[in-house]
Amino acid sequence: MRNMTNKTDVILIGGGIMSATLGILLKELKPELNITVFEKLDKPGLESSNAWNNAGTGHSALCELNYTKEDKDGNVDISKALDINEQFQLSKQLWAHLVKKGLLKNPQDFIMPVPHMSYVSGEDNVRFIKNRYQALSDNPLFRGMKITEDKEEMKEWVPLMMEGRDPNEVMALTMMESGTDINFGKLTEDLFDVLQAQGVNLEYRHEVKDLNHVQGGGWQVKVYDEDQKKTEYHNADFVFIGAGGYSLPLLQKTGIPESKHIGGFPVSGLFLVCKNPEIVEKHHAKVYGKAKIGAPPMSVPHLDTRYIDGEQSLLFGPYAGFSPKFLKTGSYMDLIGSVKPNNLLTMLSAGAKEMKLTQYLIEQVMQSKEQRIEELREFVPNAKADDWDIVVAGQRVQVIKDTDQGKGTLQFGTEVITSEDGTVAALLGASPGASTAAHVMLQVLVKCFGSQIPDIEKRLKEIIPSYGQKLGDNERLFEQVNQDVSAALNLIPKK
């Protein structure tokens, strides 16, 4: 016999930044909703949202060169950079709103001002970054960007990177002082504390095993309670699947048509972390370079100042790795288990098309620590192996699906899959991920709850003033919003 079925309005699967953000938005707009969260670990924010499992970059295209593509004529397409920046602006406005309401108490616990820089070497790359600078710098979102080829100025910006460097190297740097470092793990914890205070039921050590559509509407979710060693059944009108890499297997269990012909390719990551405080003190920036020719976007090297648990750290990476797990705490059978009759051809097509990626991953996995240090020396010429340790970052599952480009196309972004009736939604993909939480969850909110919330657009603008508008097209609004957000989040650049 089945255990007694519990009823709630909304179930959020996964204790990460996405579930936390959707929960916050729902409680802001429809506080009467009963919400239950299921997380299989014993705390929130321990997988992809954890500070050591992601780069901590407030992704806003201030420094990430892969968001600005150059054509053969030297024209730089900045459309993706503008989109990514606009999306991050929404997240900052949401956090600022929660701070002003007194719900988030100490923004410096999760967000810190850190300059974002781009670094390139070689004449072709210097020409590219100059073109990129020209294309971006007139837009309000990127106004204030600086560029230099002057080695003395570089010594002021990035002294650690200039020590021991060939004085004849042709190189350039751009800088935006408005960049940020974010501890998404701490932010996730803080948001769940807010939700718990608002009556949201947080169930840790509860693993979702199955989802079944209920006749007449809604979903029944089968959950295993690790502490009580028992199976429970919970019914809800709406279910959000925000379980990181494991969202794909759970989406497949729903059986909705939108879950078909989608696969996932797991990629793990490694970072070097500096354990010498004297070296950490010499660098205060997030400096992104260019991915090597043939390498995927996820491999863009960067040297990052981080603030984790109140301490300043210095990380370099990422180095790609491979594990068939969909989560760090997942199973080695995750990848095989995700292959179904409806996505077998999709997966096989991706395998045939992505031989270069496979080769790249094999090369990365086989690297020794000294080889990784050699890559670090492109950023820190005087780097010594003894000063750096290797840390394993989080698992990312890149989406594979059939597109206009053909079967089995590997996707490098973040996307939401929603059922036609709007009763279930799942978040898939990786970067820019957490930075775009507000943007992505607003899409879910409007599609799945828009008809249930009167004056939803007006009410969302009270929370996020730029909602429905492009800050890049409205300089006055941008200046007003930016000043307000910076004050609320205490984003005063460190001198």
Residue pairs with C-beta under 8 A, 6 or more apart in sequence:
2 233
3 230
3 231
3 232
3 233
4 233
5 220
5 233
5 234
5 235
6 36
6 232
6 233
6 234
6 235
7 234
7 235
7 236
8 34
8 35
8 36
8 201
8 234
8 235
8 236
9 33
9 34
9 35
9 236
9 237
9 238
10 26
10 33
10 34
10 35
10 36
10 236
10 237
10 238
10 239
10 240
11 35
11 36
11 37
11 38
11 219
11 221
11 234
11 236
11 238
11 239
11 240
12 19
12 22
12 23
12 35
12 36
12 37
12 38
12 239
12 240
12 242
13 19
13 37
13 38
13 208
13 221
13 239
13 240
13 241
13 242
13 243
13 247
13 250
14 37
14 38
14 39
14 241
14 242
14 243
14 244
14 246
14 247
15 37
15 39
15 41
15 43
15 44
15 45
15 46
15 188
15 192
15 202
15 204
16 44
16 45
16 47
16 48
16 49
16 188
16 242
16 243
16 244
17 45
17 48
17 49
17 184
17 187
17 188
17 191
17 434
17 437
18 240
18 242
18 427
18 434
18 437
18 440
18 441
19 37
19 240
19 242
20 44
20 45
20 187
20 188
20 191
20 192
20 195
20 437
21 91
21 94
21 191
21 437
21 438
21 441
22 240
22 242
22 441
22 444
22 445
23 35
23 37
23 191
23 192
23 195
23 200
24 94
24 98
24 191
24 194
24 195
25 94
25 438
25 441
25 442
25 445
25 463
26 33
26 35
26 445
26 449
27 33
27 35
27 195
27 198
27 200
28 463
29 445
29 449
29 453
29 456
29 459
29 460
30 449
30 452
30 453
31 198
34 199
34 201
35 195
35 200
35 201
36 200
36 201
36 203
36 234
36 236
37 192
37 195
37 200
37 201
37 202
37 203
38 203
38 206
38 207
38 208
38 221
38 223
39 202
39 203
39 204
39 205
39 206
40 205
40 206
40 207
40 208
40 226
40 329
41 47
41 204
41 205
41 329
42 204
42 205
43 189
43 204
44 188
44 189
44 192
44 202
44 204
45 184
45 185
45 186
45 187
45 188
45 189
45 192
46 185
47 53
47 244
47 245
47 327
47 328
47 329
47 394
47 395
48 54
48 244
48 245
48 394
48 395
48 396
48 433
48 434
49 184
49 185
49 187
49 188
49 434
50 184
50 185
50 394
51 183
51 184
51 185
51 186
51 306
51 308
51 309
52 185
52 308
52 391
52 393
53 185
53 328
53 393
53 394
54 184
54 393
54 394
54 433
54 434
55 302
55 304
55 315
55 318
56 181
56 182
56 183
56 184
56 304
56 306
56 307
56 308
57 63
57 64
57 116
57 179
57 180
57 181
57 182
57 286
57 302
57 304
57 435
58 88
58 91
58 92
58 111
58 179
58 180
58 181
58 182
58 435
59 84
59 88
59 431
59 432
59 433
59 435
59 436
60 84
60 85
60 88
60 89
60 116
60 141
60 179
60 180
60 435
61 67
61 68
61 80
61 81
61 82
61 84
61 85
62 85
62 116
62 142
62 145
62 176
62 178
62 179
63 116
63 117
63 118
63 174
63 176
63 179
63 286
63 287
63 288
63 302
64 81
64 84
64 118
64 288
64 300
65 118
65 120
65 129
65 132
65 288
65 289
65 290
65 300
66 290
66 291
66 297
66 300
67 80
67 81
67 84
68 76
68 77
68 78
68 80
68 81
68 132
68 135
68 136
69 76
69 77
69 80
70 76
70 77
70 128
70 131
70 132
71 77
74 127
74 128
74 131
75 131
76 128
76 131
76 132
76 134
76 135
78 132
78 135
78 136
78 139
81 136
81 142
82 139
82 141
82 470
82 472
84 432
84 435
84 436
85 141
85 142
85 472
86 141
86 439
86 466
86 470
86 471
86 472
87 432
87 435
87 436
87 438
87 439
87 440
88 432
88 435
88 436
89 141
89 466
89 471
89 481
89 485
90 436
90 438
90 439
90 442
90 464
90 466
90 467
91 435
91 436
91 437
91 438
91 439
92 485
92 489
93 438
93 463
93 464
93 465
93 466
93 481
93 485
94 438
94 463
94 464
95 104
95 107
95 111
95 187
95 488
95 489
96 484
96 485
96 488
96 489
97 463
97 464
98 104
98 191
98 194
99 105
99 107
99 488
99 489
100 488
103 194
104 190
104 191
104 194
105 190
107 488
107 489
107 490
108 490
109 183
109 186
109 190
110 182
110 183
110 184
110 186
110 187
110 190
111 180
111 181
111 182
111 183
111 187
111 489
111 491
112 180
112 181
112 182
112 307
113 177
113 178
113 179
113 180
113 491
113 492
113 493
113 494
114 179
114 180
114 181
114 284
114 285
114 286
114 305
114 307
114 494
115 157
115 175
115 176
115 177
115 179
115 284
115 285
115 286
115 493
116 175
116 176
116 178
116 179
116 285
116 286
116 288
117 157
117 158
117 173
117 174
117 175
117 176
117 285
117 286
117 287
117 288
118 129
118 132
118 173
118 174
118 287
118 288
118 289
119 158
119 161
119 171
119 172
119 173
119 287
119 288
119 289
119 379
120 126
120 128
120 129
120 171
120 172
120 289
120 290
121 169
121 170
121 171
121 378
122 170
122 171
123 170
125 172
125 290
126 149
126 170
126 171
126 172
129 147
129 172
129 174
130 147
130 172
132 174
133 145
133 147
133 174
136 142
136 145
137 143
137 145
139 472
140 471
140 472
140 474
140 475
140 478
140 479
141 471
141 472
141 478
142 176
144 176
144 177
144 178
145 174
145 175
145 176
146 174
146 175
146 176
147 172
147 173
147 174
147 175
148 154
148 157
148 172
148 173
148 174
148 175
149 171
149 172
151 162
151 167
154 161
154 162
154 171
154 173
155 162
157 173
157 175
157 285
158 173
158 283
158 285
158 287
159 282
159 283
160 279
160 282
160 283
160 380
161 283
161 287
161 303
161 379
161 380
161 381
163 282
163 380
163 381
163 382
164 381
164 382
165 381
166 381
173 287
175 285
177 493
178 482
178 491
178 493
179 285
179 286
180 491
181 286
181 304
181 305
181 306
181 307
182 434
182 435
183 307
183 308
183 309
184 434
186 309
192 200
192 202
195 202
196 202
203 223
203 225
205 225
205 226
205 227
206 223
206 224
206 225
206 226
206 232
207 223
207 224
207 226
208 221
208 222
208 223
208 243
208 250
209 222
209 223
209 224
209 231
210 221
210 222
210 253
211 219
211 220
211 221
211 222
211 239
211 250
211 253
211 254
211 424
212 219
212 220
212 222
213 219
213 220
213 254
213 255
213 256
214 220
214 235
217 237
217 421
217 423
218 235
218 236
218 237
218 238
218 423
219 235
219 236
219 237
219 238
219 239
219 254
219 423
219 424
220 233
220 234
220 235
221 233
221 234
221 235
221 236
221 239
222 231
222 232
222 233
223 231
223 232
223 233
223 234
224 230
224 231
224 232
225 231
225 232
237 423
238 422
238 423
238 424
238 425
238 448
238 449
239 423
239 424
239 425
240 424
240 425
240 426
240 427
240 444
241 247
241 250
241 251
241 424
241 425
241 426
241 427
242 426
242 427
243 250
243 327
244 326
244 327
244 394
244 395
244 397
245 264
245 266
245 325
245 326
245 327
245 330
245 334
245 395
245 396
245 397
246 326
246 327
246 330
246 334
247 397
247 426
247 427
247 428
248 262
248 263
248 264
248 326
248 338
248 397
248 399
248 426
248 428
249 326
249 334
249 337
249 338
250 426
251 259
251 262
251 417
251 426
251 428
252 259
252 338
252 340
254 419
254 424
254 426
256 419
256 420
256 424
257 420
258 417
258 418
258 419
258 420
259 417
259 426
260 342
260 343
261 342
261 343
261 346
261 401
261 402
262 343
262 346
262 399
262 400
262 401
262 417
262 428
263 338
263 339
263 343
263 346
263 347
263 350
263 399
263 400
263 401
263 408
264 326
264 335
264 338
264 397
264 398
264 399
264 400
264 428
265 335
265 350
265 354
265 397
265 398
265 400
265 410
266 322
266 323
266 324
266 325
266 326
266 334
266 335
266 395
266 396
266 397
266 398
267 298
267 320
267 321
267 322
267 361
267 395
267 396
267 397
267 398
267 430
268 320
268 321
268 322
268 323
268 325
268 392
268 393
268 394
268 395
268 396
269 298
269 317
269 318
269 319
269 320
269 321
269 392
269 393
269 394
269 396
270 317
270 318
270 319
270 320
270 321
270 372
270 390
270 391
270 392
270 393
271 315
271 316
271 317
271 318
271 319
271 390
271 391
271 393
272 315
272 316
272 317
272 319
272 372
272 373
272 376
272 388
272 389
272 390
272 391
273 313
273 314
273 315
273 388
273 389
273 390
273 391
274 280
274 313
274 314
274 315
274 316
274 387
274 388
275 387
275 388
275 389
276 387
279 314
279 387
280 312
280 313
280 314
281 312
283 303
283 305
283 314
284 305
284 494
285 303
285 305
286 302
286 303
286 304
286 305
287 302
287 303
287 304
287 379
288 300
288 301
288 302
289 300
289 301
289 302
289 378
289 379
290 300
291 297
291 299
291 300
291 301
292 299
294 356
294 360
295 360
296 320
296 357
296 360
296 412
297 412
297 431
298 318
298 320
298 396
298 398
298 412
298 430
298 431
299 318
299 320
299 360
299 364
301 316
301 317
301 318
301 375
301 378
301 379
302 316
302 317
303 314
303 315
303 316
303 376
303 379
303 380
304 314
304 315
304 316
305 312
305 313
305 314
306 312
306 313
306 314
306 315
307 313
315 391
316 376
316 379
316 380
316 388
317 393
318 393
319 364
319 367
319 372
319 375
320 360
320 361
320 364
320 365
321 361
321 364
321 365
321 392
322 361
322 362
322 365
323 332
323 395
324 332
324 333
324 334
324 335
324 336
325 331
325 332
325 334
325 335
325 395
326 334
326 335
326 338
326 395
326 397
327 334
327 395
328 392
328 394
328 395
330 395
331 337
339 347
343 400
345 407
345 408
346 400
346 401
346 402
346 407
346 408
347 400
347 408
348 408
349 406
349 407
349 408
350 400
350 407
350 408
350 409
350 410
351 358
351 408
352 408
353 406
353 408
353 409
353 410
354 410
357 410
369 385
369 390
370 385
372 390
373 383
373 384
373 385
373 388
376 383
376 388
377 383
396 430
396 431
397 428
397 429
397 430
398 410
398 411
398 412
398 429
398 430
399 410
399 411
399 413
399 415
399 428
399 429
400 408
400 409
400 410
400 411
401 408
401 409
401 411
402 408
402 409
403 409
403 411
411 429
412 429
412 430
412 431
413 429
413 430
413 431
413 432
414 427
414 428
414 429
414 430
414 431
414 432
414 433
414 436
414 440
415 427
415 428
415 429
416 425
416 426
416 427
416 428
416 440
416 443
416 444
417 425
417 426
417 428
418 424
418 425
418 426
418 444
418 447
418 448
419 425
422 447
422 448
422 449
423 448
425 444
425 447
425 448
427 440
438 464
442 460
442 464
442 467
445 456
446 456
449 456
450 456
453 459
457 467
457 468
460 467
460 468
461 467
461 468
465 477
465 480
465 481
465 484
466 474
466 477
466 478
466 481
469 477
471 477
471 478
471 481
472 478
485 491
486 492
